[in-house]
Amino acid sequence: MATHFDSVTPIYIQIADDLRHQILIGTLKEGDQVMSTTAYATTMRINPATAAKAFSLLIDEDLLEKRRGIGMFVHAGARERLRERGRAAYFTDVLDPALAQGLDLGLDTEALIAHVRALAASRPAEAEDLP
């Protein structure tokens, strides 16, 4: 995460969002140790309590686990939990409004489908093949 935070969203939320994203894209994998709250606070130049609040939020969401005397780790199944949560809202919150806007702009269905296929083809092998 960059040391630049936006001024609207609380910093602990931005930290939690960044760590969620790192887990989701696989930068942080299940079992990986996460930087300590103190090290994170020092690196990001923030109050340690702010970093601790972000980490606590992720522990509550079952994404991180604290191992006493060892540190903080990405919880088993964290990536899949994030994927399931994201999938649940993706169509209604993201795709439906984007497609509606595209149609409002005069894009036809075939152009939208062709774009989705081209994007999917350019992604790493983990992206599912489209028919």
C-alpha positions in Angstrom: 0.0 0.0 0.0 1.2 3.5 -0.8 1.7 5.8 2.1 -0.9 8.1 0.6 -4.3 7.8 2.1 -7.4 9.6 0.9 -8.9 12.2 3.2 -12.5 10.8 3.1 -12.3 7.2 4.1 -10.9 6.4 7.6 -7.3 5.1 7.4 -8.1 1.8 9.2 -10.7 1.1 6.5 -8.2 1.9 3.7 -5.7 -0.5 5.3 -8.2 -3.2 5.7 -9.4 -2.8 2.1 -5.8 -2.9 0.9 -5.1 -6.1 2.8 -8.4 -7.6 1.6 -7.3 -6.8 -2.0 -3.9 -8.4 -1.5 -5.6 -11.6 -0.2 -8.1 -11.5 -3.1 -5.5 -11.2 -5.8 -3.1 -13.7 -4.1 -0.3 -11.3 -3.1 -1.0 -12.5 0.4 -1.7 -16.3 0.5 -3.3 -18.5 3.1 -0.8 -19.0 5.9 1.4 -16.0 4.9 2.5 -13.9 7.8 1.4 -10.3 7.8 3.6 -7.5 8.9 3.0 -6.7 12.6 0.8 -3.8 13.5 3.9 -2.0 14.9 5.9 -2.6 11.8 2.9 -1.6 9.6 2.4 1.6 11.6 6.0 2.5 11.3 6.2 1.7 7.6 2.9 3.7 6.9 3.7 6.4 9.4 0.5 6.0 11.2 -0.6 5.5 14.8 -0.2 1.8 15.8 -3.8 1.9 17.2 -5.0 2.7 13.7 -3.2 -0.3 12.2 -4.4 -2.5 15.1 -8.0 -1.4 14.4 -7.7 -2.5 10.7 -6.1 -5.9 11.7 -8.8 -6.4 14.3 -11.5 -5.8 11.7 -9.9 -8.5 9.5 -9.7 -10.9 12.4 -13.4 -10.4 13.0 -14.0 -11.2 9.3 -12.1 -14.4 9.6 -9.5 -13.2 7.1 -6.5 -12.9 9.5 -5.7 -14.9 12.6 -3.4 -14.0 15.5 -1.0 -16.6 16.7 0.0 -15.7 20.2 3.7 -15.0 20.4 4.2 -15.5 16.6 2.3 -12.9 14.8 -0.6 -12.3 12.4 -1.3 -14.7 9.5 -3.7 -15.0 6.6 -6.5 -17.3 7.7 -7.2 -20.6 5.9 -10.0 -20.0 3.4 -9.7 -16.2 3.5 -9.4 -15.8 -0.3 -12.4 -18.0 -1.0 -14.5 -16.1 1.7 -13.6 -12.8 0.0 -14.5 -14.2 -3.4 -17.9 -15.5 -2.2 -18.7 -12.2 -0.6 -17.7 -10.3 -3.7 -19.6 -12.6 -6.0 -22.8 -12.2 -4.0 -23.0 -8.5 -4.8 -21.0 -8.2 -8.0 -23.9 -8.4 -10.5 -26.2 -6.0 -8.9 -23.7 -3.6 -7.5 -21.1 -3.5 -10.3 -22.0 -5.3 -13.6 -25.7 -4.3 -13.9 -25.1 -0.6 -13.6 -22.1 -0.8 -16.0 -24.0 -2.7 -18.6 -27.0 -0.4 -18.3 -24.7 2.6 -18.8 -23.1 0.9 -21.8 -26.5 0.3 -23.4 -27.5 3.9 -22.6 -24.4 5.0 -24.5 -25.6 3.0 -27.5 -23.2 0.0 -27.2 -24.9 -3.1 -28.6 -25.0 -6.4 -26.8 -22.5 -8.0 -29.2 -19.9 -5.2 -28.6 -20.3 -5.7 -24.8 -19.9 -9.5 -25.1 -16.9 -9.1 -27.4 -15.3 -6.8 -24.9 -15.9 -9.1 -22.0 -14.4 -12.0 -24.0 -11.3 -10.0 -25.0 -10.7 -8.9 -21.4 -11.1 -12.5 -20.1 -8.7 -13.8 -22.7 -6.1 -11.3 -21.6 -6.3 -12.4 -18.0 -4.1 -15.0 -16.4 -5.1 -18.7 -16.8 -7.1 -18.7 -13.6 -9.8 -16.7 -15.3 -12.5 -19.0 -16.5 -12.9 -19.6 -20.2 -15.9 -18.1 -21.8 -17.9 -20.0 -24.4 
